[in-house]
Amino acid sequence: MVENSKYKTDNVVSLKNLYIRYIGEKGEVDALQNVNLDIKEGEFICVLGPSGCGKSTLLKILAGFIHQSEGEALMDNEPIGSPDWHRGVVFQNPVLYPWLNVEDNVSFGLKMRKFPKQEITELTNRYLELVGLSGFGRYRTYELSGGMRQRVSLARVLVNKPRLILMDEPFCALDALTRQNMQNLMRQVWNKTNNTVLLITHDVDEALELATRIIVMSCRPGTILKEFDTDFTFNISKTNSENVRYTREYIDTREEILRIINRQNYEFAM
């Protein structure tokens, strides 16, 4: 299991007694309820839970897209307000500008922040190389495969060096082989950059193979049921082997997570 000493003691993000309510067709609905979560620098957190449990709502709060009804959402001890470059978001479907080529998509944020031209070029090339897209800078995004477009999205976030990277099921639309390749890439990037990452997923194996901590949420109203500290991603990085999946610890953790989620699905259906 992961030791907390691997990470700095300061929290990048703190969520305290967080609630989200909205008015639906049948009246007031609680989407999130009493969510408490601290995220330390360098952690890779994956959030799992049944459909409709509020995973994406939680990400939207962290991104600054929406605001909580009650409680606090803090980043570096300051309230999270509107979206900004300190919190980069990689969406399920790549949100790229089709009229720009790859390098202009990646460098867009740096240009908006008025970085010097030479620095923009250097940083853009560095992060295109990091995600395996050297030589593709002049390509239009519609000329790329789905996996390559998602790499462009990742590079566009990374180049701004955000404090927190938020990923909303970024690989779910990819075919199985491309998805596995993207997971391997994300693990390599995280190991090299030590970014703080929160990833939303429905895939238990994806969470186990990427996360240093897994958050399992309840059905609506979503709250945190259990947390798992894991180190399978480190073992995969060291051995470059999928054999980790067949260890007793991996199997037991996977089965426990699935039991929790399946129980929530059953209770929600009743």
C-alpha positions in Angstrom: 0.0 0.0 0.0 1.1 3.6 -0.6 2.6 5.5 2.2 1.4 9.0 2.7 5.0 10.1 3.1 5.4 9.9 -0.7 3.4 13.2 -1.0 3.8 16.6 0.5 1.8 17.3 3.6 0.2 20.4 2.2 -3.2 19.9 0.5 -3.6 21.1 -3.1 -7.4 20.8 -2.7 -9.7 20.5 0.4 -13.4 19.8 0.1 -15.3 20.3 3.4 -18.9 19.2 4.0 -19.7 19.7 0.4 -23.4 19.6 -0.8 -24.9 20.2 -4.3 -28.6 20.6 -4.7 -30.6 21.5 -7.8 -34.3 21.8 -8.7 -35.5 18.9 -10.9 -38.9 18.1 -12.4 -39.9 16.5 -9.1 -38.5 19.1 -6.8 -35.2 19.6 -5.0 -32.5 16.9 -5.7 -29.4 16.3 -3.7 -26.6 15.4 -6.1 -23.7 15.4 -3.6 -24.0 15.1 0.2 -21.4 15.8 2.9 -18.3 15.2 0.7 -15.0 15.6 2.5 -11.8 15.1 0.6 -8.2 16.3 0.8 -5.9 15.9 -2.2 -2.1 16.2 -1.6 0.4 17.3 -4.2 1.6 14.5 -6.4 -1.4 12.1 -5.8 -3.2 10.3 -8.6 -6.7 9.9 -7.4 -9.4 7.9 -9.3 -13.0 8.3 -8.5 -15.4 5.3 -9.0 -19.1 4.9 -8.4 -22.4 3.9 -9.9 -23.8 6.0 -12.8 -25.5 9.2 -11.6 -23.6 9.3 -8.3 -22.2 12.8 -8.9 -18.6 12.0 -10.1 -18.7 14.5 -12.9 -20.5 17.0 -10.7 -17.6 16.7 -8.3 -15.1 17.3 -11.1 -17.1 20.4 -12.3 -16.9 21.9 -8.8 -13.1 21.4 -8.7 -12.8 22.9 -12.2 -14.8 25.9 -11.1 -17.6 25.3 -13.7 -20.3 25.1 -11.0 -20.4 26.1 -7.3 -21.5 24.0 -4.3 -24.7 24.7 -2.5 -23.1 24.3 0.9 -19.6 23.6 2.3 -16.2 24.7 1.0 -14.1 23.8 -2.0 -10.6 25.2 -1.5 -7.4 25.1 -3.6 -4.2 26.1 -1.8 -6.5 27.3 1.0 -8.4 29.7 -1.3 -12.0 29.3 -2.5 -12.3 27.8 -6.0 -13.9 30.4 -8.1 -14.1 30.5 -11.9 -12.1 28.2 -14.2 -8.5 29.0 -14.7 -5.2 27.5 -15.9 -4.3 26.2 -12.4 -6.9 23.5 -12.9 -6.5 21.8 -16.3 -9.4 19.7 -17.6 -9.2 16.7 -20.1 -12.7 15.9 -21.2 -14.2 12.6 -22.4 -14.2 13.9 -26.0 -11.2 16.0 -27.0 -12.2 19.7 -27.1 -9.9 21.0 -29.8 -10.0 23.9 -32.2 -10.4 22.3 -35.7 -9.3 25.5 -37.5 -5.9 25.3 -35.6 -3.1 22.7 -36.2 -1.8 20.6 -33.4 1.0 22.9 -32.1 -1.4 25.9 -32.2 -3.9 23.9 -30.1 -1.3 23.0 -27.6 0.2 26.5 -27.4 -3.2 28.3 -27.2 -3.2 28.8 -23.5 0.4 30.1 -23.4 -0.4 32.6 -26.1 -3.4 33.9 -24.1 -1.1 34.3 -21.1 1.3 36.2 -23.3 4.4 34.0 -22.9 7.4 35.0 -25.0 7.4 33.4 -28.5 10.6 31.4 -28.1 9.4 30.0 -24.8 6.0 29.0 -26.3 7.8 27.1 -29.1 10.1 25.4 -26.6 7.3 24.3 -24.3 5.0 23.2 -27.1 7.7 21.0 -28.6 8.7 19.6 -25.2 5.1 18.5 -24.3 4.3 17.2 -27.8 7.4 15.0 -27.4 6.3 14.0 -23.9 2.9 12.7 -25.3 4.6 11.0 -28.3 3.5 13.5 -30.9 6.8 14.9 -32.1 6.5 15.6 -35.8 2.7 16.1 -35.8 2.7 19.8 -34.9 1.6 20.9 -38.4 -1.2 18.3 -38.7 -4.8 19.4 -38.4 -6.7 17.7 -35.5 -9.2 16.1 -37.9 -6.2 14.3 -39.5 -5.5 12.4 -36.3 -6.9 9.3 -34.7 -9.0 9.5 -31.5 -6.1 8.5 -29.3 -3.8 11.1 -30.9 -6.4 13.8 -30.5 -6.7 12.9 -26.8 -2.9 13.2 -26.6 -3.2 16.7 -28.0 -5.7 17.5 -25.3 -3.4 16.1 -22.6 -0.4 18.1 -24.0 -2.5 21.3 -24.1 -3.3 20.9 -20.4 0.2 19.8 -19.4 2.0 22.7 -21.2 0.4 25.2 -18.8 1.8 23.3 -15.8 -1.4 23.4 -13.7 -1.5 22.6 -10.0 -4.3 20.0 -10.6 -5.2 18.0 -13.7 -8.9 16.9 -13.9 -9.8 14.1 -16.3 -13.5 13.1 -16.9 -13.4 9.6 -18.3 -10.9 10.6 -21.0 -10.3 7.2 -22.4 -13.8 5.6 -22.4 -14.5 6.4 -26.1 -11.3 4.7 -27.3 -10.9 1.1 -28.5 -9.4 -1.4 -26.0 -5.9 -1.3 -27.4 -5.7 2.5 -27.8 -7.2 2.9 -24.3 -4.5 0.7 -22.8 -1.8 2.6 -24.6 -3.3 5.9 -23.3 -3.3 4.5 -19.8 0.3 3.6 -20.1 1.1 7.0 -21.5 -0.7 8.7 -18.6 1.2 6.6 -16.1 4.5 7.6 -17.8 3.6 11.3 -17.9 2.6 11.3 -14.3 5.8 9.6 -13.2 7.8 12.2 -15.1 5.9 15.3 -14.2 4.6 14.4 -10.7 1.4 16.3 -11.5 -1.6 16.0 -9.1 -4.3 14.2 -11.0 -8.0 13.4 -10.3 -9.5 11.0 -12.9 -13.2 10.0 -13.1 -13.8 6.5 -14.4 -16.2 3.6 -14.5 -13.4 1.1 -15.1 -12.2 -0.5 -11.9 -9.1 -1.9 -13.6 -8.2 1.5 -15.0 -8.5 3.0 -11.4 -6.4 0.2 -9.9 -3.7 0.5 -12.5 -3.3 4.3 -12.4 -4.3 5.5 -9.0 -2.4 6.0 -5.8 -5.8 6.5 -4.1 -9.2 5.3 -5.2 -12.4 7.0 -4.0 -15.6 5.0 -4.2 -18.8 7.0 -4.1 -22.4 6.0 -3.2 -25.4 6.3 -5.5 -27.2 9.6 -5.4 -26.9 11.6 -3.3 -23.2 11.0 -3.8 -20.9 10.7 -0.8 -17.6 9.0 -0.3 -18.1 5.4 1.0 -14.6 4.2 1.1 -11.0 5.1 0.1 -8.3 2.7 -1.0 -4.6 3.5 -0.9 -2.9 1.6 -3.7 0.5 1.1 -5.3 -0.2 -1.1 -8.3 0.7 1.7 -10.7 4.2 1.9 -9.2 4.6 -1.9 -9.5 3.5 -1.8 -13.2 5.9 1.1 -13.9 8.8 -0.8 -12.4 8.2 -4.1 -14.0 6.3 -2.9 -17.1 4.2 -6.0 -16.6 0.5 -6.8 -16.5 1.2 -9.6 -14.1 0.2 -7.2 -11.3 -3.5 -7.9 -12.2 -3.1 -11.5 -11.1 -1.7 -10.8 -7.6 -3.9 -11.7 -4.7 -3.8 -8.1 -3.4 -5.0 -6.8 -6.7 -7.8 -9.4 -7.0 -9.0 -8.9 -3.5 -9.1 -5.1 -3.8 -10.9 -5.3 -7.1 -13.5 -7.6 -5.7 -14.1 -5.4 -2.7 -14.6 -2.3 -4.9 -17.0 -4.2 -7.2 -19.0 -5.4 -4.2 -19.4 -1.9 -2.9 -20.5 -0.6 -6.3 -22.8 -3.5 -7.1 -24.4 -3.1 -3.7 -25.1 0.5 -4.5 -26.5 -0.3 -7.9 -28.8 -2.9 -6.2 -30.0 -0.5 -3.5 -30.6 2.2 -6.1 -32.7 -0.1 -8.2 -34.9 -1.2 -5.3 
